[in-house]
Amino acid sequence: MPKRTILYGLAMAVLLFLLKWFEWKWIILDHSLEIYSGALALLFTGVGVWAALKLARPKVKTVIVEKEVLVHPEPAPPTPFTTDPDQLARLGLSARELEVLQLMAEGLSNQEIAARLFVSLNTVKTHSSNIFTKMDVKRRTQAIEQAKKLKIIG
């Protein structure tokens, strides 16, 4: 008797498996267009997300430049500024070039310097070029910073 029951249960399981198999087969055949288009939509969605993440990345790297800044905890009493004659002689700056450099440090433009010194704009540009060459710098700010370090201007 138990043998028959086991055999009957196995037959029912095989029959149930076959019914489910045919049911899936008919579902796939009946709805194949929907299944294939859904799979294709999932594929394109995945490719679209991947491409968007790849293209949306920033192409610019951030570079951090550290520069030492001198900070005085208490303002020092003003001391009279004296020009270092050794540095001035070493650079070979003329009196007029030194005057142009001081006016640059005050923040005046070339036109304003020319008006203040009663010279032409080309003369100021020539003096500026000579200053840059003698101090081995490329910009006004570099020249002013270098001159302050060398104690040429105050």
C-alpha positions as CSV (number, residue, x, y, z in Angstrom):
1,M,0.0,0.0,0.0
2,P,2.7,2.6,0.8
3,K,4.4,1.7,-2.5
4,R,1.3,2.6,-4.4
5,T,0.9,5.9,-2.5
6,I,4.5,6.9,-3.3
7,L,4.1,5.9,-6.9
8,Y,0.8,7.9,-7.1
9,G,2.5,11.0,-5.5
10,L,5.4,10.8,-8.0
11,A,3.1,10.6,-10.9
12,M,1.1,13.6,-9.7
13,A,4.4,15.6,-9.3
14,V,5.5,14.7,-12.8
15,L,2.1,15.6,-14.2
16,L,2.1,18.9,-12.3
17,F,5.7,19.7,-13.5
18,L,4.6,19.0,-17.1
19,L,1.5,21.2,-16.8
20,K,3.6,24.1,-15.5
21,W,6.2,23.5,-18.2
22,F,3.5,23.7,-20.9
23,E,1.9,26.7,-19.3
24,W,5.3,28.6,-19.3
25,K,5.9,27.5,-22.9
26,W,2.5,28.8,-24.0
27,I,3.0,32.1,-22.0
28,I,6.3,32.6,-23.7
29,L,4.9,31.8,-27.2
30,D,1.8,34.0,-26.7
31,H,3.6,36.9,-25.2
32,S,7.0,36.6,-26.9
33,L,6.9,40.1,-28.4
34,E,6.3,41.7,-25.0
35,I,9.0,39.6,-23.4
36,Y,11.6,40.4,-26.0
37,S,10.8,44.1,-26.2
38,G,10.9,44.3,-22.3
39,A,14.3,42.6,-22.3
40,L,15.5,45.0,-25.0
41,A,14.2,48.0,-23.0
42,L,16.0,46.8,-19.9
43,L,19.2,46.4,-22.0
44,F,19.0,49.9,-23.4
45,T,18.1,51.4,-20.0
46,G,21.2,49.7,-18.5
47,V,23.4,51.0,-21.4
48,G,21.9,54.5,-21.0
49,V,22.6,54.6,-17.3
50,W,26.2,53.4,-17.8
51,A,26.8,56.0,-20.6
52,A,25.3,58.8,-18.5
53,L,27.6,58.0,-15.6
54,K,30.6,57.7,-17.8
55,L,29.9,61.1,-19.6
56,A,28.8,63.0,-16.6
57,R,32.1,62.7,-14.7
58,P,34.0,66.0,-14.5
59,K,37.0,66.2,-16.7
60,V,38.7,68.9,-14.7
61,K,41.0,68.0,-11.8
62,T,41.1,70.3,-8.8
63,V,44.7,71.3,-7.9
64,I,45.3,72.7,-4.5
65,V,48.3,75.1,-4.2
66,E,49.6,75.8,-0.8
67,K,51.5,79.0,-0.2
68,E,53.1,80.2,3.0
69,V,51.6,83.4,4.3
70,L,53.3,85.4,7.0
71,V,50.9,86.4,9.8
72,H,51.9,88.8,12.5
73,P,50.0,88.2,15.7
74,E,50.2,91.8,16.8
75,P,50.7,94.7,14.5
76,A,54.2,95.9,14.9
77,P,54.8,99.6,15.4
78,P,55.7,101.2,12.1
79,T,59.4,101.4,11.5
80,P,60.9,103.8,9.0
81,F,61.6,102.0,5.8
82,T,65.1,102.0,4.4
83,T,66.0,100.8,1.0
84,D,68.7,98.2,0.8
85,P,71.4,99.8,-1.4
86,D,73.2,96.5,-1.9
87,Q,70.2,94.8,-3.4
88,L,69.5,97.9,-5.5
89,A,73.0,98.0,-6.8
90,R,73.0,94.2,-7.5
91,L,69.8,94.5,-9.6
92,G,71.0,97.6,-11.4
93,L,67.7,99.5,-11.2
94,S,67.9,103.2,-12.1
95,A,66.3,105.9,-10.0
96,R,63.4,106.2,-12.5
97,E,62.9,102.5,-12.7
98,L,62.7,102.4,-8.9
99,E,60.2,105.2,-9.0
100,V,58.0,103.3,-11.5
101,L,58.3,100.2,-9.3
102,Q,57.1,102.1,-6.3
103,L,54.1,103.5,-8.2
104,M,53.3,100.0,-9.4
105,A,53.3,98.9,-5.8
106,E,50.8,101.7,-5.0
107,G,48.5,100.0,-7.5
108,L,48.7,102.6,-10.3
109,S,48.2,101.5,-14.0
110,N,50.7,102.3,-16.7
111,Q,48.6,105.3,-17.8
112,E,48.4,106.7,-14.3
113,I,52.1,106.2,-13.8
114,A,52.8,108.1,-17.0
115,A,50.5,111.0,-15.9
116,R,52.1,111.2,-12.5
117,L,55.7,111.2,-13.9
118,F,54.9,113.4,-16.9
119,V,56.3,110.8,-19.4
120,S,54.7,109.0,-22.3
121,L,53.0,105.6,-21.9
122,N,55.7,103.9,-24.0
123,T,58.3,105.2,-21.6
124,V,56.5,103.6,-18.7
125,K,56.2,100.4,-20.6
126,T,59.9,100.4,-21.4
127,H,60.8,101.0,-17.7
128,S,58.4,98.2,-16.7
129,S,60.0,95.8,-19.2
130,N,63.5,96.7,-17.9
131,I,62.3,96.1,-14.3
132,F,60.9,92.7,-15.2
133,T,64.1,91.7,-17.0
134,K,66.4,92.9,-14.2
135,M,64.3,91.2,-11.5
136,D,63.7,88.1,-13.6
137,V,59.9,88.2,-13.3
138,K,57.0,88.1,-15.7
139,R,54.3,90.1,-14.0
140,R,53.8,93.3,-12.0
141,T,52.7,91.4,-8.9
142,Q,55.8,89.2,-9.0
143,A,58.0,92.3,-9.4
144,I,56.4,94.0,-6.4
145,E,56.6,90.8,-4.2
146,Q,60.2,90.3,-5.2
147,A,61.1,94.0,-4.5
148,K,59.4,93.8,-1.0
149,K,61.4,90.6,-0.2
150,L,64.6,92.3,-1.3
151,K,63.7,95.4,0.7
152,I,63.9,97.7,-2.3
153,I,60.4,99.1,-1.7
154,G,58.4,99.4,1.4
